[in-house]
Amino acid sequence: MGAGWVAGVIRARALTSQRLGVAATRELAASASLAQALRSLARSPYREAAAADSSLADVQREVASALLWNLRVLAGWLPPAGARLLRPLAAGFEIANVEALLKSFTGASPPPRAYRVGALGTAWRRLERADSAVAVRRALAASPWGDPGAETAWGVSVGMRMAAAARTAEVEPARTWAEGRAALLTAREMFVHGRALPTPARHRAADVLGDRALKAVGFREFRDRLPAGARWAVEGVDDPADLWRAEARWWAVLGRDAEDMLRGSAYGPVPLVGAVAALSVDAWRVRAALELAAHGGGPMEVFDDLVG
C-alpha cells in the first residue's frame, strides 16, 4: 500500500472523529425551533451552517456543503486511483447541481449557488455552461453519465441517479449499498409514481438488479425477484407506501456498515469508503434533525425511526 493511500486513510479516520454523532443529533432534533437548533449547531462541526438569518433549506444545504468540503479535502490526500474511487460516492452533489440548473430554465427563482464539486465532479465543468435542457442532455450523453434518455427534469434526474447507482456498484466495498439504492429508486418510480423508467435508466437498473425484477407487475413480485444483494433494502416491506421506512433503513444500514469498515488498522479502499459513508450518514442525520426542529421538535419516535 503506497504512502498516498496510507495518508488518505489516516486523514479519513481523522475526519470521521469530527462527526456530530447520534446522541447530539437527537438533541438537535428535539429543539423547540430552528433558531434553537442553530444555536446548538453553532457549537458543532457544522458551525459554518448556523448563520442566524438562514432558512431551513439554506442550513441544510450548508450542512451538505460541509460534507462535500470534507470529501474534497480527502480526495486531495489520496493518489489518483483513490480520488477516482470517491467520484461516484459524491455523485449526488453533481446531480443536485444539474437538477437546480434544469429548474432555472423554467423561469423559476434563481438556482442556489452550485455545489463546488471540484475534482469530484464527473462533467460539471461542461454541464454548467449548458443553456437549455437539450444542451444538458447532450453534455450528459458525451460524458461518463451517459444519455439519460429524456430532457425533462424528471427524466434527467432519474437517469443520473440510476447511473450513479450503477457506477457506485463498481466500487466493491459499496456494491450492496448501490444495489439497495437502485432497488429503492426503481420501486419508488414504478410502484409509487406508476412511471416506467426511461430506457437508459431501465437498462442500468437491469444490469444492477436483473431484468427479471424489472418485469414484475406488482411490488411484492418485484421485491421477491430481486437478487439478494439488493433485496435487503426492501425486505419486510409489503406496501410501496412504506418505502420511506425502507429508505431510512438504508441509511441506518449504511451507518452500521461504515462503523464496521472503519474498525481495525487496514489501509486501502475499505476504510476509505467506510469513512465517506460515515460522514455522509452524519450529514443526513443532521439535515433530518433540523427538519424536525423547524417543525417544533420531535416527536422523537420519528427521529428514532429515521436513524434506526
C-alpha positions as CSV (number, residue, x, y, z in Angstrom):
1,M,0.0,0.0,0.0
2,G,1.5,3.3,-1.1
3,A,2.2,6.3,1.1
4,G,-0.7,8.2,-0.6
5,W,-3.2,5.6,0.4
6,V,-1.9,5.5,4.0
7,A,-2.0,9.3,4.3
8,G,-5.5,9.3,2.8
9,V,-6.9,6.7,5.2
10,I,-5.3,8.4,8.2
11,R,-7.0,11.6,7.1
12,A,-10.3,9.9,6.5
13,R,-10.3,8.5,10.0
14,A,-9.5,11.9,11.4
15,L,-12.4,13.4,9.6
16,T,-14.8,10.9,11.0
17,S,-13.9,12.0,14.5
18,Q,-15.5,15.4,13.7
19,R,-19.0,14.0,13.3
20,L,-21.8,15.3,15.4
21,G,-22.9,11.8,16.3
22,V,-26.3,10.2,17.1
23,A,-26.8,11.5,20.6
24,A,-26.0,15.1,19.8
25,T,-28.1,14.9,16.6
26,R,-31.0,13.6,18.6
27,E,-30.8,16.6,20.9
28,L,-30.7,18.8,17.9
29,A,-33.9,17.1,16.6
30,A,-35.6,17.8,20.0
31,S,-35.0,21.6,19.7
32,A,-38.2,23.6,20.0
33,S,-37.4,25.7,17.0
34,L,-34.9,26.1,14.1
35,A,-33.4,29.1,15.9
36,Q,-32.7,27.0,19.0
37,A,-31.3,24.2,16.8
38,L,-29.0,26.7,15.1
39,R,-27.6,27.8,18.4
40,S,-26.6,24.2,19.1
41,L,-25.3,23.7,15.6
42,A,-23.0,26.7,16.1
43,R,-21.1,24.7,18.7
44,S,-20.7,21.7,16.4
45,P,-18.6,20.6,13.4
46,Y,-21.3,22.2,11.3
47,R,-20.9,25.7,12.8
48,E,-20.5,27.4,9.5
49,A,-24.0,26.3,8.5
50,A,-25.5,28.0,11.5
51,A,-25.9,31.6,10.2
52,A,-28.7,33.2,12.2
53,D,-30.6,34.5,9.2
54,S,-30.6,31.3,7.2
55,S,-33.7,29.4,6.2
56,L,-34.1,25.7,6.8
57,A,-33.2,24.9,3.2
58,D,-30.2,27.1,3.4
59,V,-28.9,25.5,6.6
60,Q,-29.5,22.0,5.2
61,R,-27.6,23.0,2.1
62,E,-24.7,24.3,4.1
63,V,-24.6,21.0,6.0
64,A,-24.3,19.2,2.7
65,S,-21.6,21.6,1.6
66,A,-19.6,20.8,4.8
67,L,-19.7,17.2,3.8
68,L,-18.6,18.0,0.3
69,W,-15.7,20.0,1.5
70,N,-14.5,17.1,3.7
71,L,-14.7,14.8,0.7
72,R,-12.7,17.2,-1.5
73,V,-10.1,17.5,1.3
74,L,-9.9,13.8,1.5
75,A,-9.6,13.4,-2.3
76,G,-6.6,15.8,-2.1
77,W,-4.8,13.4,0.2
78,L,-5.3,10.4,-2.0
79,P,-3.4,9.1,-5.0
80,P,-5.3,9.4,-8.3
81,A,-6.9,6.0,-8.0
82,G,-8.3,6.9,-4.6
83,A,-9.7,10.2,-5.8
84,R,-11.4,8.4,-8.7
85,L,-13.0,5.9,-6.3
86,L,-14.6,8.8,-4.4
87,R,-16.2,10.3,-7.5
88,P,-19.2,8.0,-7.7
89,L,-19.7,8.3,-4.0
90,A,-20.0,12.0,-4.3
91,A,-22.2,12.0,-7.4
92,G,-25.3,13.3,-5.5
93,F,-23.8,16.8,-5.5
94,E,-23.4,17.0,-9.2
95,I,-26.9,15.6,-9.6
96,A,-28.2,18.3,-7.3
97,N,-26.4,20.9,-9.4
98,V,-28.0,19.6,-12.6
99,E,-31.5,19.5,-11.1
100,A,-31.2,23.1,-10.0
101,L,-29.9,24.1,-13.4
102,L,-32.8,22.5,-15.2
103,K,-35.2,24.2,-12.8
104,S,-33.7,27.6,-13.7
105,F,-34.6,27.1,-17.4
106,T,-38.3,27.1,-16.4
107,G,-38.2,30.7,-15.3
108,A,-38.4,29.7,-11.6
109,S,-36.5,31.6,-8.9
110,P,-32.7,31.7,-9.5
111,P,-31.0,28.5,-8.6
112,P,-29.0,28.2,-5.4
113,R,-25.2,28.6,-5.7
114,A,-23.9,25.4,-7.2
115,Y,-22.0,22.9,-5.1
116,R,-18.3,23.3,-5.8
117,V,-17.6,19.7,-6.7
118,G,-14.0,20.3,-8.0
119,A,-12.1,17.2,-8.8
120,L,-15.0,15.1,-7.6
121,G,-17.2,16.2,-10.5
122,T,-17.7,14.0,-13.5
123,A,-18.9,16.5,-16.1
124,W,-19.9,19.6,-14.2
125,R,-17.5,22.0,-15.9
126,R,-19.2,21.3,-19.2
127,L,-22.7,21.0,-17.8
128,E,-22.7,24.3,-16.0
129,R,-22.3,26.0,-19.4
130,A,-25.5,24.5,-20.7
131,D,-28.2,27.0,-21.5
132,S,-31.1,24.6,-22.2
133,A,-32.4,21.2,-21.3
134,V,-31.3,19.9,-24.7
135,A,-27.7,21.1,-24.0
136,V,-27.8,19.4,-20.6
137,R,-28.8,16.1,-22.2
138,R,-26.2,16.5,-24.9
139,A,-23.4,17.1,-22.3
140,L,-24.5,14.2,-20.2
141,A,-24.6,11.9,-23.3
142,A,-21.0,12.8,-24.1
143,S,-19.8,12.1,-20.5
144,P,-19.5,9.0,-18.3
145,W,-23.0,9.8,-17.1
146,G,-24.4,8.7,-20.4
147,D,-27.6,9.8,-22.2
148,P,-30.4,10.0,-19.6
149,G,-32.9,9.2,-22.3
150,A,-35.0,12.3,-21.8
151,E,-34.8,16.1,-21.5
152,T,-37.4,16.6,-18.8
153,A,-36.2,17.4,-15.2
154,W,-37.7,14.0,-14.0
155,G,-36.0,12.0,-16.8
156,V,-32.6,13.6,-16.3
157,S,-32.8,13.2,-12.5
158,V,-33.8,9.5,-12.7
159,G,-31.3,8.8,-15.4
160,M,-28.4,10.4,-13.4
161,R,-29.4,8.7,-10.1
162,M,-29.6,5.3,-11.7
163,A,-26.3,5.9,-13.5
164,A,-24.8,6.9,-10.1
165,A,-26.0,3.7,-8.5
166,A,-24.6,1.6,-11.4
167,R,-21.2,3.4,-11.1
168,T,-21.2,3.0,-7.3
169,A,-21.9,-0.7,-7.7
170,E,-18.5,-1.0,-9.4
171,V,-16.8,0.2,-6.1
172,E,-16.6,-3.2,-4.4
173,P,-16.9,-2.1,-0.8
174,A,-20.1,-0.1,-1.7
175,R,-21.7,-2.6,-4.0
176,T,-24.5,-3.8,-1.8
177,W,-25.4,-0.2,-0.9
178,A,-25.6,0.7,-4.6
179,E,-27.8,-2.3,-5.3
180,G,-30.1,-1.4,-2.5
181,R,-30.3,2.2,-3.7
182,A,-31.1,1.1,-7.2
183,A,-33.9,-1.2,-5.8
184,L,-35.4,1.7,-3.8
185,L,-35.2,4.1,-6.7
186,T,-36.8,1.6,-9.1
187,A,-39.5,0.7,-6.6
188,R,-40.5,4.3,-6.0
189,E,-40.7,5.1,-9.7
190,M,-42.6,2.0,-10.7
191,F,-44.9,1.4,-7.8
192,V,-45.4,4.7,-6.1
193,H,-45.4,7.1,-9.0
194,G,-46.5,4.5,-11.6
195,R,-43.9,5.6,-14.1
196,A,-41.8,3.4,-16.4
197,L,-38.0,4.2,-16.2
198,P,-36.5,6.0,-19.2
199,T,-34.9,3.4,-21.4
200,P,-31.2,4.0,-20.4
201,A,-32.1,4.0,-16.7
202,R,-34.0,0.8,-17.2
203,H,-31.0,-0.8,-18.9
204,R,-28.8,0.3,-16.0
205,A,-31.3,-1.0,-13.5
206,A,-31.4,-4.3,-15.2
207,D,-27.6,-4.5,-15.1
208,V,-27.7,-4.0,-11.3
209,L,-30.9,-5.7,-10.3
210,G,-31.5,-8.2,-13.1
211,D,-34.1,-8.0,-15.9
212,R,-36.5,-10.4,-14.2
213,A,-37.2,-8.0,-11.3
214,L,-37.9,-5.2,-13.8
215,K,-40.6,-7.3,-15.5
216,A,-42.6,-7.6,-12.3
217,V,-46.2,-6.4,-12.4
218,G,-46.5,-5.7,-8.7
219,F,-44.3,-4.5,-5.9
220,R,-44.2,-7.8,-4.0
221,E,-43.3,-9.7,-7.1
222,F,-40.6,-7.1,-7.8
223,R,-39.2,-7.4,-4.2
224,D,-39.2,-11.2,-4.4
225,R,-37.4,-11.2,-7.8
226,L,-34.5,-9.0,-6.6
227,P,-31.1,-10.5,-6.2
228,A,-30.0,-11.0,-2.6
229,G,-27.6,-8.1,-2.8
230,A,-30.5,-5.7,-3.4
231,R,-33.5,-7.4,-1.7
232,W,-32.3,-6.4,1.8
233,A,-33.2,-2.8,1.1
234,V,-36.9,-3.7,0.7
235,E,-37.1,-6.8,2.8
236,G,-40.2,-6.8,5.0
237,V,-41.9,-4.0,3.0
238,D,-45.3,-5.2,1.6
239,D,-46.8,-1.8,0.6
240,P,-45.0,0.7,-1.6
241,A,-46.4,3.4,0.7
242,D,-43.9,2.2,3.3
243,L,-40.9,2.7,1.2
244,W,-39.9,5.7,3.2
245,R,-39.2,3.4,6.1
246,A,-37.0,1.2,3.8
247,E,-35.1,4.3,2.7
248,A,-34.5,5.3,6.3
249,R,-33.3,1.8,7.0
250,W,-30.9,2.1,4.0
251,W,-29.2,5.0,5.8
252,A,-29.2,3.1,9.1
253,V,-27.5,0.0,7.4
254,L,-25.1,2.4,5.7
255,G,-24.1,3.8,9.1
256,R,-23.6,0.4,10.7
257,D,-21.6,-0.9,7.8
258,A,-19.4,2.2,7.9
259,E,-18.6,1.7,11.5
260,D,-17.6,-1.9,10.8
261,M,-15.4,-0.8,7.9
262,L,-13.6,1.8,10.0
263,R,-12.5,-0.7,12.6
264,G,-9.1,-2.2,12.5
265,S,-5.8,-1.0,11.2
266,A,-6.1,-1.8,7.5
267,Y,-5.4,0.8,4.7
268,G,-7.0,0.9,1.4
269,P,-10.4,1.2,-0.2
270,V,-12.5,-0.4,2.6
271,P,-11.8,2.1,5.4
272,L,-11.8,4.9,2.9
273,V,-15.3,4.0,1.7
274,G,-16.4,3.5,5.3
275,A,-15.3,7.0,6.2
276,V,-17.2,8.5,3.3
277,A,-20.3,6.6,4.3
278,A,-19.9,7.6,8.0
279,L,-19.6,11.3,7.1
280,S,-22.5,11.1,4.7
281,V,-24.8,9.4,7.2
282,D,-23.9,12.0,9.8
283,A,-24.8,14.9,7.5
284,W,-28.0,13.1,6.5
285,R,-29.0,12.7,10.2
286,V,-28.2,16.4,10.9
287,R,-30.4,17.5,8.0
288,A,-33.2,15.3,9.2
289,A,-32.8,16.7,12.8
290,L,-33.0,20.3,11.5
291,E,-36.2,19.4,9.6
292,L,-37.8,18.2,12.8
293,A,-36.6,21.1,14.9
294,A,-38.0,23.5,12.3
295,H,-41.4,21.9,12.9
296,G,-41.2,22.3,16.7
297,G,-39.0,19.4,17.6
298,G,-39.9,15.7,17.6
299,P,-41.8,13.6,18.0
300,M,-38.6,11.7,18.8
301,E,-40.1,8.4,17.7
302,V,-39.9,9.8,14.2
303,F,-36.2,10.6,14.6
304,D,-35.5,7.2,16.1
305,D,-37.3,5.6,13.1
306,L,-35.2,7.6,10.7
307,V,-31.8,6.8,12.3
308,G,-32.6,3.2,13.0
